[in-house]
Amino acid sequence: MGFFFFGISTVSWVICTTSRRKEWADIMLDYVHHKRCSFLSNSWASFLKRLKS
């Protein structure tokens, strides 16, 4: 657990202190948006199926 936290902290620090910080932020936002939309659509579809049956 400690190594995981150390790794995440190190990666976060490197991303936030680089000169291309805006590019990293855009990449992460695109990734999070993609994951949220793909999981949300599946959850929403299964929820609607339960309501209809």
PQR file with spaces between the fields and no chain letter, atoms N, CA, C, O and H, PARSE charges and radii, in Angstrom:
ATOM       1  N    MET     1       0.832   -1.193    0.000 -0.4000 1.5000
ATOM       2  CA   MET     1       0.000    0.000    0.000 -0.0000 2.0000
ATOM       3  C    MET     1       0.870    1.248    0.000  0.5500 1.7000
ATOM       4  O    MET     1       0.560    2.225   -0.682 -0.5500 1.4000
ATOM       5  N    GLY     2       1.942    1.220    0.752 -0.4000 1.5000
ATOM       6  CA   GLY     2       2.831    2.373    0.818 -0.0000 2.0000
ATOM       7  C    GLY     2       3.511    2.648   -0.515  0.5500 1.7000
ATOM       8  O    GLY     2       3.660    3.801   -0.921 -0.5500 1.4000
ATOM       9  H    GLY     2       2.194    0.427    1.306  0.4000 1.0000
ATOM      10  N    PHE     3       3.926    1.569   -1.203 -0.4000 1.5000
ATOM      11  CA   PHE     3       4.570    1.747   -2.500 -0.0000 2.0000
ATOM      12  C    PHE     3       3.593    2.299   -3.523  0.5500 1.7000
ATOM      13  O    PHE     3       3.967    3.118   -4.363 -0.5500 1.4000
ATOM      14  H    PHE     3       3.805    0.632   -0.874  0.4000 1.0000
ATOM      15  N    PHE     4       2.348    1.857   -3.459 -0.4000 1.5000
ATOM      16  CA   PHE     4       1.321    2.357   -4.372 -0.0000 2.0000
ATOM      17  C    PHE     4       1.119    3.854   -4.166  0.5500 1.7000
ATOM      18  O    PHE     4       1.083    4.618   -5.131 -0.5500 1.4000
ATOM      19  H    PHE     4       2.045    1.192   -2.777  0.4000 1.0000
ATOM      20  N    PHE     5       0.987    4.275   -2.904 -0.4000 1.5000
ATOM      21  CA   PHE     5       0.800    5.695   -2.600 -0.0000 2.0000
ATOM      22  C    PHE     5       2.014    6.505   -3.037  0.5500 1.7000
ATOM      23  O    PHE     5       1.869    7.594   -3.594 -0.5500 1.4000
ATOM      24  H    PHE     5       1.016    3.655   -2.120  0.4000 1.0000
ATOM      25  N    PHE     6       3.209    5.979   -2.788 -0.4000 1.5000
ATOM      26  CA   PHE     6       4.428    6.669   -3.197 -0.0000 2.0000
ATOM      27  C    PHE     6       4.486    6.806   -4.716  0.5500 1.7000
ATOM      28  O    PHE     6       4.857    7.862   -5.228 -0.5500 1.4000
ATOM      29  H    PHE     6       3.327    5.095   -2.336  0.4000 1.0000
ATOM      30  N    GLY     7       4.123    5.753   -5.435 -0.4000 1.5000
ATOM      31  CA   GLY     7       4.135    5.802   -6.895 -0.0000 2.0000
ATOM      32  C    GLY     7       3.136    6.797   -7.451  0.5500 1.7000
ATOM      33  O    GLY     7       3.458    7.566   -8.356 -0.5500 1.4000
ATOM      34  H    GLY     7       3.821    4.895   -5.018  0.4000 1.0000
ATOM      35  N    ILE     8       1.921    6.786   -6.913 -0.4000 1.5000
ATOM      36  CA   ILE     8       0.898    7.729   -7.368 -0.0000 2.0000
ATOM      37  C    ILE     8       1.319    9.159   -7.055  0.5500 1.7000
ATOM      38  O    ILE     8       1.130   10.055   -7.878 -0.5500 1.4000
ATOM      39  H    ILE     8       1.659    6.160   -6.178  0.4000 1.0000
ATOM      40  N    SER     9       1.883    9.378   -5.881 -0.4000 1.5000
ATOM      41  CA   SER     9       2.323   10.719   -5.495 -0.0000 2.0000
ATOM      42  C    SER     9       3.438   11.207   -6.403  0.5500 1.7000
ATOM      43  O    SER     9       3.439   12.364   -6.822 -0.5500 1.4000
ATOM      44  H    SER     9       2.036    8.650   -5.212  0.4000 1.0000
ATOM      45  N    THR    10       4.382   10.336   -6.708 -0.4000 1.5000
ATOM      46  CA   THR    10       5.497   10.713   -7.574 -0.0000 2.0000
ATOM      47  C    THR    10       5.011   11.047   -8.975  0.5500 1.7000
ATOM      48  O    THR    10       5.410   12.060   -9.551 -0.5500 1.4000
ATOM      49  H    THR    10       4.381    9.395   -6.368  0.4000 1.0000
ATOM      50  N    VAL    11       4.158   10.202   -9.521 -0.4000 1.5000
ATOM      51  CA   VAL    11       3.631   10.453  -10.869 -0.0000 2.0000
ATOM      52  C    VAL    11       2.828   11.749  -10.891  0.5500 1.7000
ATOM      53  O    VAL    11       2.954   12.535  -11.830 -0.5500 1.4000
ATOM      54  H    VAL    11       3.834    9.379   -9.053  0.4000 1.0000
ATOM      55  N    SER    12       2.015   11.980   -9.882 -0.4000 1.5000
ATOM      56  CA   SER    12       1.223   13.213   -9.812 -0.0000 2.0000
ATOM      57  C    SER    12       2.122   14.433   -9.736  0.5500 1.7000
ATOM      58  O    SER    12       1.862   15.439  -10.397 -0.5500 1.4000
ATOM      59  H    SER    12       1.912   11.341   -9.119  0.4000 1.0000
ATOM      60  N    TRP    13       3.177   14.354   -8.937 -0.4000 1.5000
ATOM      61  CA   TRP    13       4.096   15.483   -8.795 -0.0000 2.0000
ATOM      62  C    TRP    13       4.795   15.778  -10.117  0.5500 1.7000
ATOM      63  O    TRP    13       4.925   16.939  -10.503 -0.5500 1.4000
ATOM      64  H    TRP    13       3.388   13.536   -8.400  0.4000 1.0000
ATOM      65  N    VAL    14       5.246   14.736  -10.816 -0.4000 1.5000
ATOM      66  CA   VAL    14       5.934   14.924  -12.097 -0.0000 2.0000
ATOM      67  C    VAL    14       4.989   15.543  -13.120  0.5500 1.7000
ATOM      68  O    VAL    14       5.375   16.453  -13.853 -0.5500 1.4000
ATOM      69  H    VAL    14       5.140   13.792  -10.503  0.4000 1.0000
ATOM      70  N    ILE    15       3.757   15.053  -13.172 -0.4000 1.5000
ATOM      71  CA   ILE    15       2.792   15.585  -14.139 -0.0000 2.0000
ATOM      72  C    ILE    15       2.473   17.042  -13.841  0.5500 1.7000
ATOM      73  O    ILE    15       2.368   17.852  -14.761 -0.5500 1.4000
ATOM      74  H    ILE    15       3.444   14.314  -12.577  0.4000 1.0000
ATOM      75  N    CYS    16       2.320   17.383  -12.569 -0.4000 1.5000
ATOM      76  CA   CYS    16       1.934   18.749  -12.199 -0.0000 2.0000
ATOM      77  C    CYS    16       3.069   19.747  -12.320  0.5500 1.7000
ATOM      78  O    CYS    16       2.812   20.949  -12.391 -0.5500 1.4000
ATOM      79  H    CYS    16       2.406   16.725  -11.821  0.4000 1.0000
ATOM      80  N    THR    17       4.315   19.294  -12.347 -0.4000 1.5000
ATOM      81  CA   THR    17       5.434   20.232  -12.388 -0.0000 2.0000
ATOM      82  C    THR    17       6.093   20.322  -13.755  0.5500 1.7000
ATOM      83  O    THR    17       7.041   21.089  -13.924 -0.5500 1.4000
ATOM      84  H    THR    17       4.523   18.318  -12.289  0.4000 1.0000
ATOM      85  N    THR    18       5.625   19.566  -14.726 -0.4000 1.5000
ATOM      86  CA   THR    18       6.232   19.647  -16.054 -0.0000 2.0000
ATOM      87  C    THR    18       5.706   20.861  -16.801  0.5500 1.7000
ATOM      88  O    THR    18       4.682   21.440  -16.440 -0.5500 1.4000
ATOM      89  H    THR    18       4.856   18.942  -14.588  0.4000 1.0000
ATOM      90  N    SER    19       6.420   21.227  -17.836 -0.4000 1.5000
ATOM      91  CA   SER    19       6.007   22.389  -18.627 -0.0000 2.0000
ATOM      92  C    SER    19       4.788   22.082  -19.487  0.5500 1.7000
ATOM      93  O    SER    19       4.097   22.999  -19.932 -0.5500 1.4000
ATOM      94  H    SER    19       7.252   20.757  -18.130  0.4000 1.0000
ATOM      95  N    ARG    20       4.514   20.790  -19.727 -0.4000 1.5000
ATOM      96  CA   ARG    20       3.350   20.410  -20.540 -0.0000 2.0000
ATOM      97  C    ARG    20       2.195   19.970  -19.658  0.5500 1.7000
ATOM      98  O    ARG    20       1.479   19.025  -19.988 -0.5500 1.4000
ATOM      99  H    ARG    20       5.075   20.046  -19.365  0.4000 1.0000
ATOM     100  N    ARG    21       2.017   20.643  -18.556 -0.4000 1.5000
ATOM     101  CA   ARG    21       0.982   20.319  -17.572 -0.0000 2.0000
ATOM     102  C    ARG    21      -0.409   20.354  -18.196  0.5500 1.7000
ATOM     103  O    ARG    21      -1.237   19.493  -17.895 -0.5500 1.4000
ATOM     104  H    ARG    21       2.598   21.411  -18.288  0.4000 1.0000
ATOM     105  N    LYS    22      -0.685   21.334  -19.062 -0.4000 1.5000
ATOM     106  CA   LYS    22      -2.006   21.471  -19.692 -0.0000 2.0000
ATOM     107  C    LYS    22      -2.314   20.263  -20.574  0.5500 1.7000
ATOM     108  O    LYS    22      -3.444   19.777  -20.602 -0.5500 1.4000
ATOM     109  H    LYS    22      -0.013   22.033  -19.307  0.4000 1.0000
ATOM     110  N    GLU    23      -1.303   19.786  -21.292 -0.4000 1.5000
ATOM     111  CA   GLU    23      -1.502   18.624  -22.157 -0.0000 2.0000
ATOM     112  C    GLU    23      -1.846   17.380  -21.331  0.5500 1.7000
ATOM     113  O    GLU    23      -2.732   16.615  -21.711 -0.5500 1.4000
ATOM     114  H    GLU    23      -0.384   20.181  -21.270  0.4000 1.0000
ATOM     115  N    TRP    24      -1.156   17.172  -20.208 -0.4000 1.5000
ATOM     116  CA   TRP    24      -1.449   16.038  -19.336 -0.0000 2.0000
ATOM     117  C    TRP    24      -2.857   16.140  -18.766  0.5500 1.7000
ATOM     118  O    TRP    24      -3.570   15.142  -18.670 -0.5500 1.4000
ATOM     119  H    TRP    24      -0.436   17.793  -19.899  0.4000 1.0000
ATOM     120  N    ALA    25      -3.251   17.350  -18.390 -0.4000 1.5000
ATOM     121  CA   ALA    25      -4.595   17.538  -17.840 -0.0000 2.0000
ATOM     122  C    ALA    25      -5.651   17.194  -18.891  0.5500 1.7000
ATOM     123  O    ALA    25      -6.656   16.557  -18.576 -0.5500 1.4000
ATOM     124  H    ALA    25      -2.671   18.161  -18.469  0.4000 1.0000
ATOM     125  N    ASP    26      -5.429   17.612  -20.129 -0.4000 1.5000
ATOM     126  CA   ASP    26      -6.378   17.298  -21.203 -0.0000 2.0000
ATOM     127  C    ASP    26      -6.469   15.790  -21.450  0.5500 1.7000
ATOM     128  O    ASP    26      -7.558   15.255  -21.662 -0.5500 1.4000
ATOM     129  H    ASP    26      -4.612   18.130  -20.385  0.4000 1.0000
ATOM     130  N    ILE    27      -5.325   15.113  -21.422 -0.4000 1.5000
ATOM     131  CA   ILE    27      -5.320   13.663  -21.630 -0.0000 2.0000
ATOM     132  C    ILE    27      -6.097   12.964  -20.522  0.5500 1.7000
ATOM     133  O    ILE    27      -6.908   12.077  -20.791 -0.5500 1.4000
ATOM     134  H    ILE    27      -4.441   15.547  -21.250  0.4000 1.0000
ATOM     135  N    MET    28      -5.851   13.361  -19.276 -0.4000 1.5000
ATOM     136  CA   MET    28      -6.541   12.724  -18.154 -0.0000 2.0000
ATOM     137  C    MET    28      -8.042   13.012  -18.181  0.5500 1.7000
ATOM     138  O    MET    28      -8.846   12.126  -17.890 -0.5500 1.4000
ATOM     139  H    MET    28      -5.193   14.081  -19.057  0.4000 1.0000
ATOM     140  N    LEU    29      -8.427   14.242  -18.529 -0.4000 1.5000
ATOM     141  CA   LEU    29      -9.849   14.570  -18.607 -0.0000 2.0000
ATOM     142  C    LEU    29     -10.542   13.776  -19.707  0.5500 1.7000
ATOM     143  O    LEU    29     -11.668   13.313  -19.526 -0.5500 1.4000
ATOM     144  H    LEU    29      -7.774   14.962  -18.765  0.4000 1.0000
ATOM     145  N    ASP    30      -9.869   13.616  -20.852 -0.4000 1.5000
ATOM     146  CA   ASP    30     -10.437   12.805  -21.931 -0.0000 2.0000
ATOM     147  C    ASP    30     -10.618   11.355  -21.495  0.5500 1.7000
ATOM     148  O    ASP    30     -11.640   10.736  -21.789 -0.5500 1.4000
ATOM     149  H    ASP    30      -8.954   13.992  -20.999  0.4000 1.0000
ATOM     150  N    TYR    31      -9.626   10.819  -20.795 -0.4000 1.5000
ATOM     151  CA   TYR    31      -9.700    9.431  -20.319 -0.0000 2.0000
ATOM     152  C    TYR    31     -10.841    9.247  -19.323  0.5500 1.7000
ATOM     153  O    TYR    31     -11.616    8.296  -19.424 -0.5500 1.4000
ATOM     154  H    TYR    31      -8.796   11.322  -20.556  0.4000 1.0000
ATOM     155  N    VAL    32     -10.936   10.155  -18.369 -0.4000 1.5000
ATOM     156  CA   VAL    32     -11.986   10.056  -17.352 -0.0000 2.0000
ATOM     157  C    VAL    32     -13.363   10.201  -17.989  0.5500 1.7000
ATOM     158  O    VAL    32     -14.297    9.484  -17.630 -0.5500 1.4000
ATOM     159  H    VAL    32     -10.306   10.927  -18.286  0.4000 1.0000
ATOM     160  N    HIS    33     -13.489   11.132  -18.937 -0.4000 1.5000
ATOM     161  CA   HIS    33     -14.770   11.325  -19.619 -0.0000 2.0000
ATOM     162  C    HIS    33     -15.157   10.063  -20.391  0.5500 1.7000
ATOM     163  O    HIS    33     -16.315    9.645  -20.367 -0.5500 1.4000
ATOM     164  H    HIS    33     -12.731   11.715  -19.229  0.4000 1.0000
ATOM     165  N    HIS    34     -14.185    9.462  -21.073 -0.4000 1.5000
ATOM     166  CA   HIS    34     -14.461    8.241  -21.831 -0.0000 2.0000
ATOM     167  C    HIS    34     -14.921    7.118  -20.902  0.5500 1.7000
ATOM     168  O    HIS    34     -15.900    6.432  -21.196 -0.5500 1.4000
ATOM     169  H    HIS    34     -13.245    9.802  -21.092  0.4000 1.0000
ATOM     170  N    LYS    35     -14.222    6.929  -19.786 -0.4000 1.5000
ATOM     171  CA   LYS    35     -14.596    5.869  -18.849 -0.0000 2.0000
ATOM     172  C    LYS    35     -15.971    6.132  -18.250  0.5500 1.7000
ATOM     173  O    LYS    35     -16.780    5.214  -18.115 -0.5500 1.4000
ATOM     174  H    LYS    35     -13.427    7.487  -19.547  0.4000 1.0000
ATOM     175  N    ARG    36     -16.233    7.380  -17.892 -0.4000 1.5000
ATOM     176  CA   ARG    36     -17.523    7.703  -17.285 -0.0000 2.0000
ATOM     177  C    ARG    36     -18.655    7.457  -18.272  0.5500 1.7000
ATOM     178  O    ARG    36     -19.696    6.914  -17.902 -0.5500 1.4000
ATOM     179  H    ARG    36     -15.576    8.125  -18.002  0.4000 1.0000
ATOM     180  N    CYS    37     -18.460    7.850  -19.521 -0.4000 1.5000
ATOM     181  CA   CYS    37     -19.516    7.664  -20.524 -0.0000 2.0000
ATOM     182  C    CYS    37     -19.728    6.187  -20.842  0.5500 1.7000
ATOM     183  O    CYS    37     -20.868    5.752  -21.008 -0.5500 1.4000
ATOM     184  H    CYS    37     -17.614    8.291  -19.822  0.4000 1.0000
ATOM     185  N    SER    38     -18.664    5.422  -20.927 -0.4000 1.5000
ATOM     186  CA   SER    38     -18.834    4.014  -21.278 -0.0000 2.0000
ATOM     187  C    SER    38     -19.499    3.243  -20.144  0.5500 1.7000
ATOM     188  O    SER    38     -20.357    2.400  -20.406 -0.5500 1.4000
ATOM     189  H    SER    38     -17.739    5.776  -20.792  0.4000 1.0000
ATOM     190  N    PHE    39     -19.134    3.503  -18.904 -0.4000 1.5000
ATOM     191  CA   PHE    39     -19.768    2.809  -17.791 -0.0000 2.0000
ATOM     192  C    PHE    39     -21.167    3.338  -17.531  0.5500 1.7000
ATOM     193  O    PHE    39     -22.064    2.569  -17.183 -0.5500 1.4000
ATOM     194  H    PHE    39     -18.437    4.188  -18.691  0.4000 1.0000
ATOM     195  N    LEU    40     -21.364    4.619  -17.693 -0.4000 1.5000
ATOM     196  CA   LEU    40     -22.667    5.207  -17.426 -0.0000 2.0000
ATOM     197  C    LEU    40     -23.702    4.705  -18.424  0.5500 1.7000
ATOM     198  O    LEU    40     -24.837    4.413  -18.048 -0.5500 1.4000
ATOM     199  H    LEU    40     -20.636    5.244  -17.976  0.4000 1.0000
ATOM     200  N    SER    41     -23.318    4.604  -19.694 -0.4000 1.5000
ATOM     201  CA   SER    41     -24.285    4.158  -20.694 -0.0000 2.0000
ATOM     202  C    SER    41     -24.715    2.716  -20.426  0.5500 1.7000
ATOM     203  O    SER    41     -25.890    2.385  -20.580 -0.5500 1.4000
ATOM     204  H    SER    41     -22.396    4.842  -19.999  0.4000 1.0000
ATOM     205  N    ASN    42     -23.779    1.856  -20.028 -0.4000 1.5000
ATOM     206  CA   ASN    42     -24.138    0.466  -19.717 -0.0000 2.0000
ATOM     207  C    ASN    42     -25.037    0.396  -18.491  0.5500 1.7000
ATOM     208  O    ASN    42     -26.007   -0.361  -18.472 -0.5500 1.4000
ATOM     209  H    ASN    42     -22.824    2.124  -19.903  0.4000 1.0000
ATOM     210  N    SER    43     -24.721    1.173  -17.482 -0.4000 1.5000
ATOM     211  CA   SER    43     -25.535    1.177  -16.267 -0.0000 2.0000
ATOM     212  C    SER    43     -26.920    1.724  -16.563  0.5500 1.7000
ATOM     213  O    SER    43     -27.919    1.193  -16.077 -0.5500 1.4000
ATOM     214  H    SER    43     -23.933    1.788  -17.498  0.4000 1.0000
ATOM     215  N    TRP    44     -26.982    2.766  -17.346 -0.4000 1.5000
ATOM     216  CA   TRP    44     -28.258    3.384  -17.683 -0.0000 2.0000
ATOM     217  C    TRP    44     -29.121    2.419  -18.489  0.5500 1.7000
ATOM     218  O    TRP    44     -30.326    2.322  -18.258 -0.5500 1.4000
ATOM     219  H    TRP    44     -26.171    3.197  -17.741  0.4000 1.0000
ATOM     220  N    ALA    45     -28.508    1.701  -19.437 -0.4000 1.5000
ATOM     221  CA   ALA    45     -29.260    0.746  -20.253 -0.0000 2.0000
ATOM     222  C    ALA    45     -29.818   -0.386  -19.391  0.5500 1.7000
ATOM     223  O    ALA    45     -30.969   -0.788  -19.563 -0.5500 1.4000
ATOM     224  H    ALA    45     -27.529    1.779  -19.625  0.4000 1.0000
ATOM     225  N    SER    46     -29.020   -0.893  -18.478 -0.4000 1.5000
ATOM     226  CA   SER    46     -29.520   -1.972  -17.617 -0.0000 2.0000
ATOM     227  C    SER    46     -30.604   -1.464  -16.671  0.5500 1.7000
ATOM     228  O    SER    46     -31.545   -2.193  -16.357 -0.5500 1.4000
ATOM     229  H    SER    46     -28.085   -0.567  -18.338  0.4000 1.0000
ATOM     230  N    PHE    47     -30.479   -0.235  -16.221 -0.4000 1.5000
ATOM     231  CA   PHE    47     -31.509    0.353  -15.366 -0.0000 2.0000
ATOM     232  C    PHE    47     -32.828    0.492  -16.126  0.5500 1.7000
ATOM     233  O    PHE    47     -33.891    0.189  -15.584 -0.5500 1.4000
ATOM     234  H    PHE    47     -29.715    0.357  -16.476  0.4000 1.0000
ATOM     235  N    LEU    48     -32.764    0.947  -17.369 -0.4000 1.5000
ATOM     236  CA   LEU    48     -33.978    1.096  -18.174 -0.0000 2.0000
ATOM     237  C    LEU    48     -34.610   -0.260  -18.486  0.5500 1.7000
ATOM     238  O    LEU    48     -35.835   -0.377  -18.522 -0.5500 1.4000
ATOM     239  H    LEU    48     -31.900    1.193  -17.809  0.4000 1.0000
ATOM     240  N    LYS    49     -33.784   -1.285  -18.711 -0.4000 1.5000
ATOM     241  CA   LYS    49     -34.326   -2.628  -18.952 -0.0000 2.0000
ATOM     242  C    LYS    49     -35.093   -3.127  -17.735  0.5500 1.7000
ATOM     243  O    LYS    49     -36.153   -3.737  -17.874 -0.5500 1.4000
ATOM     244  H    LYS    49     -32.789   -1.189  -18.682  0.4000 1.0000
ATOM     245  N    ARG    50     -34.557   -2.868  -16.537 -0.4000 1.5000
ATOM     246  CA   ARG    50     -35.243   -3.291  -15.312 -0.0000 2.0000
ATOM     247  C    ARG    50     -36.561   -2.550  -15.138  0.5500 1.7000
ATOM     248  O    ARG    50     -37.541   -3.126  -14.665 -0.5500 1.4000
ATOM     249  H    ARG    50     -33.696   -2.373  -16.425  0.4000 1.0000
ATOM     250  N    LEU    51     -36.590   -1.286  -15.513 -0.4000 1.5000
ATOM     251  CA   LEU    51     -37.826   -0.516  -15.384 -0.0000 2.0000
ATOM     252  C    LEU    51     -38.906   -1.016  -16.339  0.5500 1.7000
ATOM     253  O    LEU    51     -40.085   -1.056  -15.987 -0.5500 1.4000
ATOM     254  H    LEU    51     -35.794   -0.818  -15.897  0.4000 1.0000
ATOM     255  N    LYS    52     -38.498   -1.396  -17.549 -0.4000 1.5000
ATOM     256  CA   LYS    52     -39.466   -1.834  -18.556 -0.0000 2.0000
ATOM     257  C    LYS    52     -40.027   -3.215  -18.256  0.5500 1.7000
ATOM     258  O    LYS    52     -41.157   -3.513  -18.642 -0.5500 1.4000
ATOM     259  H    LYS    52     -37.540   -1.363  -17.835  0.4000 1.0000
ATOM     260  N    SER    53     -39.269   -4.060  -17.582 -0.4000 1.5000
ATOM     261  CA   SER    53     -39.756   -5.432  -17.342 -0.0000 2.0000
ATOM     262  C    SER    53     -40.573   -5.567  -16.076  0.5500 1.7000
ATOM     263  O    SER    53     -41.041   -6.661  -15.757 -0.5500 1.4000
ATOM     264  H    SER    53     -38.351   -3.818  -17.269  0.4000 1.0000
